[in-house]
Amino acid sequence: MSEKSTHKIQSFVRRSGRLSAGQKFGLNELWSQYGIDPVAENTIDLDSIFKNKQAVILEIGFGNGDSLLQMAINEPERNFLGIEVYEAGVGRLINEAYKHGLTNLKIIKEDAVEVLKNNIADNSLVGFQLYFADPWHKKKHHKRRIVQNEFMHTISKKLINGGFVHMATDWEHYAEQMMETLEAHTHFKNTTTAHNYLSRPERRPITKFERRGQRLGHGVWDMIFTNEK
C-alpha cells in the first residue's frame, strides 16, 4: 500500500469562541505541565514526556474530554495521549486533570493526521481510541471522515503488534464504514465474530452526550479490533 497521500484528510473544523476562566487557566497556566508542542518532524519521546515506560493509548478528537479524563483516572497504570483542536475542550480537560493530580495524561492541540505522520514513532502505542468522531453525514462530505484506508494503515504502523483499536459512533452509516474499513485491512482482526459490534465495554465511560442520545432512541456501535502484524 502506498504511503503517499493523494488527498489529505481534513476531518475537523477548528472552532473558536468564548472560553471560561477554567478553560483559559488550563490552556495558559497549565499547558507546560500537560501540553505537548510537536516540533517539525521530530519524533516525540513518549517515555521522556511521561517520565515512565507505561503503555501509551492515543485518543483522537476527545471533545470536552469527559471520557478520556475518566479513563486516565481509572487506569493509572497506563498513559493517555489525547489529540484535539477544540480549545475549550482542551482547556477543560487540562484543568480537570490538574484538579485530579493526574500524571498519566498529555495533550496535543494540532492536526492528528500530521502528528501521526511526523511525530509518533512506529510501534509505540498499545491502543488507539476514536469515540463519536464527526460523521460528516452528507454524502458529499464522506471523504472528510477520518476513518479511511490510508489513515488506518498509519494507525496500524504506530500500534504495537497486538495493540487495539476501539471505535464508537452513534451514526449507523459511519459504523458500517468503520467496520468495512477495519475488516478490509490486512492487520486488523475483529475481537468478536465477523462484522459484529460490541455492547459498550465497561472501560469506556458513558458520556452525557451519549446518555442524551440514548434517551432520544439513538443507537451506539462499538467495535474493537486487534493489530496483528
C-alpha positions as CSV (number, residue, x, y, z in Angstrom):
1,M,0.0,0.0,0.0
2,S,1.4,3.4,-1.0
3,E,2.1,5.8,1.9
4,K,1.9,8.8,-0.4
5,S,-1.4,10.7,0.1
6,T,-3.4,11.9,-2.9
7,H,-5.9,13.5,-0.6
8,K,-5.2,15.0,2.8
9,I,-8.0,14.2,5.2
10,Q,-9.4,17.3,6.8
11,S,-11.8,15.6,9.3
12,F,-12.3,18.6,11.7
13,V,-13.4,22.2,11.8
14,R,-11.4,24.5,14.1
15,R,-14.0,26.0,16.5
16,S,-13.3,29.2,18.4
17,G,-15.4,31.0,20.9
18,R,-15.5,32.4,24.4
19,L,-13.5,30.4,27.0
20,S,-14.4,30.1,30.6
21,A,-11.9,31.1,33.3
22,G,-11.1,27.4,34.0
23,Q,-10.6,26.6,30.3
24,K,-8.2,29.6,30.0
25,F,-6.3,28.5,33.0
26,G,-5.9,25.1,31.6
27,L,-4.7,26.4,28.2
28,N,-2.4,29.1,29.5
29,E,-1.2,28.3,33.0
30,L,-1.2,24.5,32.9
31,W,-0.1,23.9,29.3
32,S,3.6,23.4,30.2
33,Q,2.5,20.6,32.6
34,Y,0.1,18.8,30.3
35,G,0.6,20.1,26.8
36,I,3.0,18.8,24.1
37,D,4.1,21.1,21.2
38,P,5.4,18.9,18.4
39,V,8.5,20.2,16.6
40,A,8.7,19.8,12.8
41,E,9.3,16.2,12.1
42,N,10.9,15.3,15.4
43,T,9.6,12.1,17.0
44,I,8.1,12.6,20.4
45,D,9.9,10.6,23.1
46,L,6.9,9.3,25.0
47,D,8.9,7.7,27.8
48,S,10.6,11.0,28.4
49,I,7.3,13.0,28.2
50,F,5.5,10.8,30.7
51,K,8.7,10.1,32.7
52,N,7.9,6.4,32.8
53,K,7.7,3.4,30.4
54,Q,4.0,2.7,30.8
55,A,2.0,1.7,27.8
56,V,0.5,4.6,25.8
57,I,-3.0,4.8,24.5
58,L,-3.8,7.5,21.9
59,E,-7.3,9.1,21.6
60,I,-8.1,11.5,18.8
61,G,-10.9,14.0,19.0
62,F,-11.8,13.8,22.7
63,G,-14.2,16.7,22.6
64,N,-14.8,18.1,26.1
65,G,-12.6,15.3,27.5
66,D,-15.0,13.6,29.9
67,S,-14.4,10.0,28.9
68,L,-10.6,10.4,28.4
69,L,-10.4,12.0,31.9
70,Q,-12.2,9.2,33.5
71,M,-10.1,6.6,31.7
72,A,-6.9,8.2,32.9
73,I,-8.3,8.2,36.5
74,N,-9.4,4.6,36.2
75,E,-6.2,3.3,34.6
76,P,-3.2,4.9,36.3
77,E,-1.0,2.0,35.1
78,R,-1.4,3.3,31.5
79,N,-0.5,6.6,29.9
80,F,-3.0,8.5,27.7
81,L,-2.2,10.9,24.9
82,G,-5.1,13.0,23.6
83,I,-5.2,15.0,20.4
84,E,-7.9,17.6,19.9
85,V,-8.1,21.0,18.2
86,Y,-11.2,22.3,20.1
87,E,-9.6,24.8,22.5
88,A,-12.5,24.8,25.0
89,G,-12.3,21.1,25.3
90,V,-8.5,21.1,25.6
91,G,-8.6,23.7,28.3
92,R,-11.3,22.0,30.2
93,L,-9.6,18.6,30.2
94,I,-6.3,20.0,31.3
95,N,-7.9,21.9,34.1
96,E,-9.8,18.8,35.3
97,A,-6.6,16.7,35.0
98,Y,-4.8,19.2,37.2
99,K,-7.6,19.1,39.8
100,H,-7.3,15.3,40.0
101,G,-3.5,15.4,40.1
102,L,-3.1,13.2,37.0
103,T,0.4,12.5,35.7
104,N,-0.6,9.9,33.1
105,L,-2.3,12.3,30.6
106,K,-0.8,14.6,28.0
107,I,-2.5,16.7,25.3
108,I,-1.6,17.8,21.8
109,K,-3.6,20.6,20.1
110,E,-2.7,20.0,16.5
111,D,-4.0,18.2,13.4
112,A,-3.9,14.5,14.4
113,V,-3.1,13.3,10.9
114,E,0.0,15.4,10.7
115,V,1.1,14.5,14.3
116,L,0.8,10.8,13.5
117,K,2.8,11.2,10.3
118,N,5.6,13.3,11.7
119,N,5.8,12.9,15.4
120,I,4.6,9.5,16.6
121,A,7.1,6.6,16.3
122,D,6.1,3.3,14.7
123,N,5.2,0.5,17.2
124,S,4.9,3.0,20.1
125,L,1.2,2.8,21.0
126,V,-0.7,0.0,22.7
127,G,-4.1,1.3,21.8
128,F,-6.0,3.8,19.6
129,Q,-9.4,5.2,20.5
130,L,-11.9,7.2,18.4
131,Y,-15.2,7.9,20.0
132,F,-18.1,9.7,18.3
133,A,-16.0,11.3,15.5
134,D,-17.7,13.8,13.3
135,P,-19.8,11.6,10.9
136,W,-19.9,14.2,8.1
137,H,-23.3,12.8,7.3
138,K,-23.8,14.4,3.9
139,K,-22.6,12.1,1.2
140,K,-20.5,14.8,-0.5
141,H,-18.6,15.1,2.8
142,H,-17.9,11.4,3.4
143,K,-14.4,11.9,2.1
144,R,-13.7,14.1,5.2
145,R,-14.3,11.2,7.6
146,I,-11.1,10.4,9.4
147,V,-11.6,6.6,9.1
148,Q,-10.2,5.9,5.6
149,N,-7.9,3.1,4.4
150,E,-4.8,5.2,4.4
151,F,-5.4,6.6,7.9
152,M,-5.9,3.1,9.3
153,H,-2.7,2.0,7.6
154,T,-0.9,4.7,9.5
155,I,-2.6,3.6,12.8
156,S,-1.5,0.0,12.2
157,K,2.1,1.2,11.9
158,K,2.0,3.2,15.1
159,L,0.4,0.4,17.1
160,I,2.5,-2.4,18.6
161,N,1.8,-6.0,17.5
162,G,-1.3,-7.0,19.5
163,G,-2.3,-3.4,20.1
164,F,-6.0,-2.5,19.9
165,V,-8.3,-0.1,18.0
166,H,-11.5,0.8,19.8
167,M,-14.1,3.0,17.9
168,A,-17.6,4.0,18.8
169,T,-20.2,6.0,16.9
170,D,-23.9,6.9,17.1
171,W,-24.2,7.2,13.3
172,E,-25.0,3.8,11.8
173,H,-23.7,4.6,8.3
174,Y,-20.4,5.6,9.7
175,A,-20.3,2.5,11.9
176,E,-20.7,0.4,8.7
177,Q,-17.9,2.3,7.0
178,M,-15.6,1.8,10.0
179,M,-16.4,-1.9,10.2
180,E,-15.8,-2.4,6.4
181,T,-12.5,-0.4,6.5
182,L,-11.2,-2.3,9.5
183,E,-12.2,-5.7,8.2
184,A,-10.6,-5.0,4.8
185,H,-7.3,-4.2,6.4
186,T,-4.7,-7.0,6.4
187,H,-3.6,-6.4,10.0
188,F,-6.8,-5.7,11.9
189,K,-8.8,-8.6,13.4
190,N,-12.3,-8.2,15.0
191,T,-12.3,-9.3,18.6
192,T,-15.8,-10.7,18.1
193,T,-17.2,-12.6,15.1
194,A,-17.0,-11.1,11.6
195,H,-18.9,-7.9,11.0
196,N,-20.3,-7.8,14.5
197,Y,-20.3,-4.9,17.0
198,L,-20.0,-5.0,20.8
199,S,-22.0,-3.6,23.6
200,R,-20.2,-0.7,25.3
201,P,-17.2,-2.1,27.1
202,E,-17.1,-1.3,30.8
203,R,-13.8,0.6,30.4
204,R,-15.3,3.1,28.0
205,P,-17.2,5.6,30.3
206,I,-20.6,6.7,29.1
207,T,-20.8,10.5,28.5
208,K,-23.6,13.0,28.9
209,F,-23.8,13.3,25.2
210,E,-24.2,9.5,24.8
211,R,-26.9,9.4,27.6
212,R,-28.8,12.1,25.9
213,G,-28.7,10.2,22.6
214,Q,-30.0,7.1,24.3
215,R,-32.9,9.0,25.7
216,L,-33.7,10.1,22.2
217,G,-33.5,6.5,20.9
218,H,-30.2,6.8,19.2
219,G,-28.1,3.6,18.8
220,V,-24.4,3.3,19.6
221,W,-22.0,1.0,17.8
222,D,-18.7,-0.1,19.5
223,M,-16.0,-2.1,17.7
224,I,-12.7,-3.4,19.0
225,F,-10.0,-4.8,16.7
226,T,-6.5,-6.1,17.4
227,N,-3.5,-5.2,15.3
228,E,-1.7,-8.4,14.2
229,K,1.3,-7.7,12.1
